[in-house]
Amino acid sequence: MYCHHCVREHDADAVYCSKCGRLLEPSQRSLHSGNETQAAALEEWDLAKDQAGSALETLQPPATRQAAGRKTVLIGLIPIILMAAVAAVLLSYYLYEARLNNRVLEWQDAARQEALAGKYEESFRQLNKAADARPDFKPVQEDLKIVEEALSLDRTITEIRQRLDDQDLEEAATQLEQVKSKLRGREEPIFGRVRDQVDEMSTKVTVLQVSAEFANMENMDDLAGQYNQVKGLSGDEALALRQKIEDKIADVSYNEADSMRKKKNFSAAISAAQKGLIYAPENEKLVNLYDRIITEKKNFEEAEQERIEQAMQKAAEEDLMNQTAAVKVKHIDAQLDIFGDFNVKGELLNAATRPIYSVSLEYTVHDSEGKVITTGKVDATPSYIEAGETFNFSFVVHHVQDENATVAIDHMTWYLD
């Protein structure tokens, strides 16, 4: 028969295996014995089994028992060892993936910090490492796309700065507008440095444009427009340019205001000075001129008022004279002829300030004793007399017979033109 553990052949009546020390089962002791023999063997097996117990080991040689124990333990440990090995491999893989994930997050965070600091090149490098490690990680891909755009704009601004250094103002302004257009709607914080640079470049472009234009400007409105372009800009260059424009506005305003002052056009002079003071309120020269204009205007108005009053008085006097004393008698010549006629001729003066016409005189002729010989009325000639011109009258009184007779002009009438 054979041992079912070590497959060693034994005699039919053997109870234990001489190799491994195992108790041989009755059915293995003999594959060819009859029923009776088999029954006897089973009884013998059961009896031996009951009596064996822990004594089986005592019946075995010590070396045999230790070898059998070690082999059994080793066989039992194989599944455990395999499971431990698989677990170790899985744990190692998990730890590796976890560490890689942490590195990716660290790269991403470092990239964001670099981008916020305006270091787009370094940010781009960090994100590329993260993308290579985790190409399917969408947040990294999204950050990479934004940083690429910021980096592109940053490089364009570098080109703009170079164009400005080369005095290529027109192309620099065009590129700057393109950058501004791309920035519209981009609210991400990492574009902060780009926006700062755009503001800086905008200021520089505006300063250069205004500097190129304002030098030849002499018109106040044009200069004011240039001033308004730079008044909100910051930086030393913008401040220096604004001061230049202020000074030029003050000069133009001063010249215009002073010219109007000399022409006594004080309202226009004040307006010109005030326009300049809006942009250059601290310009001492312009302030002094403005004060001078105000003083001269006041003096002129007072003098003008006095002149007006005098003119009004003179006009009143002239009007009175024109109304009451427009005609003056320069001289009268009266002669008695041989026929006893009294011939009277006289010269008159238009003392009015205006032309007069239709002058008539009423007269009285007295004898030597002062008695009235006759009265009458005569028209002067010519009918229309300019101011300051002389004119005449004449009449004859018949049958006077008194060579000492006299003529008196009693009243004169005239019309003012």
C-alpha positions in Angstrom: 0.0 0.0 0.0 1.1 3.7 -0.4 1.1 6.7 1.9 -1.2 9.4 0.5 1.1 12.1 1.8 4.5 11.1 0.5 3.4 8.2 -1.9 5.8 5.7 -0.3 5.0 2.1 -0.7 4.6 0.0 2.5 3.8 -3.5 3.5 0.1 -4.3 3.8 0.2 -4.5 7.6 2.1 -1.3 8.1 0.4 1.2 10.4 2.6 4.3 10.0 4.6 5.7 7.1 8.3 5.0 7.6 9.1 8.2 5.7 6.8 11.0 6.9 5.5 9.2 10.0 1.9 9.7 9.1 -0.8 7.2 10.2 -1.7 5.1 7.1 -5.4 4.9 6.4 -6.8 1.3 6.1 -7.9 1.8 2.6 -4.4 2.8 1.6 -2.6 -0.1 3.3 -3.7 -2.5 0.6 -5.4 -1.7 -2.7 -6.1 -5.5 -3.3 -7.2 -7.1 0.1 -10.6 -8.7 0.6 -13.6 -7.4 2.6 -12.8 -9.3 5.8 -9.2 -8.2 5.7 -10.5 -4.6 5.0 -13.0 -4.7 7.8 -10.3 -5.9 10.2 -8.1 -3.2 9.0 -10.8 -0.6 9.5 -11.3 -1.7 13.1 -7.6 -1.6 13.6 -7.5 1.9 12.1 -10.3 3.2 14.3 -8.7 1.7 17.4 -5.3 3.1 16.6 -6.9 6.5 15.8 -8.6 6.7 19.1 -5.4 5.8 21.0 -3.1 7.9 19.0 -4.1 11.6 19.8 -1.2 13.7 20.5 0.8 10.5 21.0 1.3 10.3 17.3 4.0 12.9 17.5 5.7 11.1 20.4 5.8 8.0 18.3 7.6 9.9 15.5 11.2 10.6 15.6 12.0 14.3 16.6 13.7 15.3 13.4 10.8 13.9 11.3 8.2 15.8 13.4 10.1 19.2 13.0 10.5 18.8 9.3 6.8 18.0 8.9 5.8 21.0 11.0 8.0 23.4 9.0 6.6 22.1 5.7 3.0 22.5 6.9 3.7 26.1 8.1 5.4 27.0 4.9 2.5 25.6 2.9 0.1 27.6 5.0 2.1 30.8 4.6 2.3 30.8 0.8 -1.2 32.4 0.3 -0.4 34.9 3.0 2.9 35.8 1.4 1.3 36.1 -2.0 -1.4 38.4 -0.6 1.2 40.4 1.2 3.3 40.8 -1.9 0.3 41.9 -4.0 -0.7 44.3 -1.2 2.8 45.7 -1.1 2.8 46.2 -4.9 -0.6 47.9 -4.8 0.4 50.0 -1.8 3.6 51.0 -3.6 1.6 51.9 -6.7 -1.0 53.9 -4.7 1.7 55.8 -2.8 3.5 56.6 -6.1 0.3 57.9 -7.7 -0.5 59.9 -4.6 2.9 61.5 -4.5 2.7 62.3 -8.2 -0.8 63.9 -7.7 0.7 66.0 -4.9 3.6 67.0 -7.0 1.2 68.0 -9.8 -0.9 70.1 -7.4 2.3 71.7 -6.1 3.5 72.5 -9.6 0.1 73.9 -10.4 0.0 76.0 -7.2 3.6 77.2 -7.8 2.6 78.1 -11.4 -0.3 80.2 -10.2 1.9 82.0 -7.7 4.4 82.8 -10.4 1.7 83.9 -12.8 0.2 86.3 -10.2 3.7 87.7 -9.8 3.9 88.3 -13.5 6.5 85.5 -14.0 4.7 84.0 -16.9 7.8 82.0 -18.3 8.3 80.2 -15.0 4.6 79.6 -14.6 4.4 78.1 -18.1 7.4 75.8 -17.2 5.7 74.6 -14.0 2.4 73.9 -15.7 4.1 72.0 -18.5 5.7 69.7 -16.0 2.2 69.2 -14.4 0.6 68.6 -17.8 3.3 66.1 -18.8 2.7 64.2 -15.5 -1.1 64.4 -15.7 -2.1 65.2 -19.3 -5.8 64.5 -18.6 -6.0 66.8 -15.6 -8.4 69.5 -16.9 -7.6 72.3 -14.3 -3.9 72.1 -15.4 -4.8 72.3 -19.1 -7.1 75.3 -18.4 -4.4 77.1 -16.4 -1.9 76.3 -19.1 -4.1 77.9 -21.8 -4.6 81.1 -19.7 -0.9 81.4 -19.0 0.0 80.9 -22.6 -2.3 83.8 -23.5 -0.8 86.0 -20.8 2.7 85.1 -21.9 1.8 85.9 -25.5 0.5 89.4 -24.5 3.5 89.9 -22.3 5.8 89.2 -25.3 3.7 91.6 -27.5 4.2 94.3 -24.9 7.9 93.7 -25.0 7.7 94.3 -28.8 5.7 97.5 -28.2 8.4 98.8 -25.8 11.1 98.1 -28.4 9.1 100.0 -31.1 8.7 102.9 -28.8 12.4 102.9 -28.2 12.9 102.9 -32.0 10.4 105.8 -32.4 8.0 103.6 -34.4 5.0 105.3 -32.7 2.3 104.4 -35.2 3.0 100.7 -35.2 3.4 100.7 -31.4 0.0 102.4 -31.0 -1.6 99.8 -33.3 -0.2 96.9 -31.4 -1.2 98.4 -28.1 -4.8 98.7 -29.3 -4.7 95.0 -30.3 -3.5 94.0 -26.8 -6.2 96.2 -25.2 -8.8 94.4 -27.4 -7.6 91.0 -26.3 -7.7 92.0 -22.6 -11.3 93.1 -22.8 -13.4 90.6 -20.8 -10.4 89.0 -19.2 -10.9 89.4 -15.4 -8.4 86.7 -14.3 -6.0 88.0 -11.7 -2.9 86.7 -13.5 -3.5 89.4 -16.2 -2.7 92.0 -13.6 0.9 92.5 -14.7 -0.2 92.7 -18.4 -2.8 95.4 -17.5 -0.2 97.4 -15.5 2.1 97.2 -18.5 -0.7 98.2 -20.9 -1.4 101.3 -18.7 2.2 102.2 -18.7 2.5 101.8 -22.5 -0.7 103.8 -23.0 0.7 106.6 -21.0 4.0 106.5 -22.9 2.2 106.4 -26.3 -0.1 109.3 -25.3 2.9 111.3 -24.1 4.8 110.8 -27.3 1.8 111.5 -29.5 1.0 114.7 -27.6 4.6 115.8 -27.5 4.9 115.4 -31.3 1.7 117.5 -31.9 1.6 120.2 -29.3 5.0 121.9 -30.2 3.5 123.7 -33.2 0.1 124.5 -31.7 -0.8 128.1 -31.0 -4.6 127.8 -30.8 -6.0 127.8 -27.3 -8.7 125.2 -28.0 -6.2 122.8 -29.5 -3.9 123.2 -26.6 -6.7 122.7 -24.2 -7.6 119.4 -25.9 -4.0 118.2 -25.6 -4.0 119.1 -21.9 -7.1 117.1 -21.3 -5.5 114.1 -22.9 -2.6 114.1 -20.4 -4.1 115.6 -17.2 -5.2 112.1 -16.0 -1.9 110.4 -16.7 0.6 109.6 -14.0 4.4 109.3 -14.2 7.2 111.8 -14.5 7.0 112.1 -18.3 3.3 112.8 -18.2 3.7 115.4 -15.4 6.5 117.1 -17.3 4.5 117.2 -20.5 1.5 118.6 -18.7 3.6 121.4 -17.2 4.9 122.3 -20.7 1.3 122.4 -22.0 0.2 124.6 -19.1 3.1 127.0 -19.7 2.2 127.3 -23.4 -1.5 127.8 -22.7 -0.5 130.5 -20.3 1.7 132.2 -22.9 -1.0 132.0 -25.6 -3.6 133.3 -23.2 -1.4 136.1 -22.0 -0.6 137.3 -25.6 -4.2 137.3 -26.6 -5.5 138.9 -23.4 -2.8 141.6 -23.5 -3.6 142.4 -27.2 -7.3 142.9 -26.3 -6.3 145.0 -23.3 -4.4 147.4 -25.5 -7.4 147.7 -27.7 -9.5 148.6 -24.7 -11.6 145.5 -25.4 -11.6 144.5 -21.8 -14.4 141.9 -22.0 -12.4 139.9 -24.6 -9.2 140.4 -22.7 -10.8 139.0 -19.5 -12.3 136.1 -21.3 -8.9 135.2 -22.9 -7.1 135.4 -19.5 -9.7 133.4 -17.7 -9.5 130.6 -20.3 -5.8 130.3 -19.7 -6.2 130.4 -15.9 -8.5 127.4 -16.1 -5.4 125.3 -17.1 -2.7 127.3 -15.5 -4.2 128.9 -12.4 -0.8 129.3 -10.7 0.9 131.1 -13.6 2.1 134.3 -11.9 2.5 136.2 -15.2 -1.0 135.5 -16.3 -2.5 136.1 -12.9 -0.8 139.6 -12.8 -2.1 140.4 -16.2 -5.6 139.4 -15.3 -5.5 141.7 -12.2 -4.2 144.5 -14.4 -7.0 144.0 -16.9 -9.6 144.1 -14.1 -8.1 147.4 -12.7 -7.9 149.0 -16.1 -11.4 148.0 -17.0 -12.7 149.6 -13.8 -10.8 152.8 -14.5 -11.9 152.8 -18.1 -15.5 152.3 -17.2 -15.3 155.1 -14.6 -13.7 157.4 -17.1 -16.2 156.3 -19.7 -19.0 157.0 -17.4 -17.6 160.5 -16.8 -17.2 161.0 -20.5 -20.8 159.9 -21.1 -22.1 162.3 -18.4 -20.1 165.1 -19.9 -21.2 164.1 -23.4 -24.8 164.0 -22.2 -24.4 167.4 -20.6 -22.8 168.8 -23.7 -25.5 167.2 -25.8 -28.1 168.9 -23.6 -26.3 172.2 -23.9 -26.0 171.8 -27.7 -29.6 170.8 -27.9 -30.5 173.8 -25.9 -28.4 176.0 -28.1 -29.7 174.4 -31.3 -33.2 175.1 -30.0 -32.6 178.6 -28.7 -29.5 180.1 -30.2 -28.9 178.4 -33.5 -28.7 181.6 -35.5 -26.4 184.5 -34.6 -26.3 187.9 -36.3 -22.8 188.7 -37.4 -23.6 192.2 -38.6 -26.3 194.4 -40.1 -25.8 197.2 -42.6 -28.6 199.8 -43.0 -28.5 202.8 -45.4 -30.9 205.4 -46.5 -30.7 206.1 -50.3 -31.5 209.3 -52.2 -35.0 208.1 -52.8 -35.8 207.9 -49.1 -35.7 204.1 -49.0 -34.1 202.3 -46.1 -31.9 199.4 -47.4 -31.0 196.8 -44.8 -28.6 193.9 -45.3 -27.3 191.4 -42.7 -25.1 188.4 -42.3 -26.1 185.5 -40.1 -24.2 182.5 -38.7 -25.5 178.9 -38.2 -24.2 178.5 -34.6 -26.0 175.1 -34.2 -24.2 171.7 -34.3 -26.6 170.6 -36.9 -27.8 171.9 -40.3 -30.8 174.3 -40.2 -33.3 175.4 -42.8 -36.1 177.9 -43.4 -34.7 180.6 -41.3 -36.9 183.7 -40.9 -36.4 186.9 -39.0 -38.9 189.4 -37.5 -37.6 193.0 -37.4 -38.5 196.5 -36.3 -37.3 199.8 -37.8 -37.0 202.8 -35.4 -36.5 206.5 -36.2 -34.0 208.5 -34.5 -36.3 209.2 -31.6 -36.9 205.5 -31.1 -40.3 205.5 -32.5 -41.4 202.5 -34.6 -41.4 203.2 -38.2 -42.4 199.8 -39.3 -42.1 196.0 -38.5 -41.8 193.1 -40.8 -40.6 189.6 -41.5 -37.9 188.4 -43.9 -36.6 185.0 -45.0 -32.9 184.3 -45.0 -31.0 182.8 -47.9 -30.1 180.2 -48.7 -32.9 178.1 -47.3 -30.6 175.2 -46.1 -27.5 176.1 -44.1 -24.8 173.6 -42.7 -23.5 174.0 -39.2 -20.9 176.8 -39.0 -21.9 178.3 -42.4 -22.9 182.0 -42.8 -26.0 183.1 -44.7 -27.7 186.5 -45.5 -30.9 188.4 -45.4 -32.0 191.8 -46.9 -35.1 193.9 -47.1 -36.1 197.6 -48.0 -38.3 199.9 -46.0 -39.6 202.8 -48.3 -40.2 206.4 -47.3 -38.3 206.4 -44.1 -36.8 209.9 -44.6 -34.7 209.6 -41.4 -31.1 208.9 -42.0 -30.6 208.0 -38.4 -33.1 205.2 -38.5 -32.1 201.9 -36.9 -33.1 198.2 -37.4 -33.6 195.7 -34.6 -34.0 191.9 -35.1 -36.8 191.0 -32.7 -37.2 187.2 -33.3 -35.7 184.5 -35.4 -37.1 181.0 -36.2 -35.5 178.0 -37.8 -35.8 174.3 -38.2 -33.1 171.7 -37.3 -32.2 169.0 -39.7 
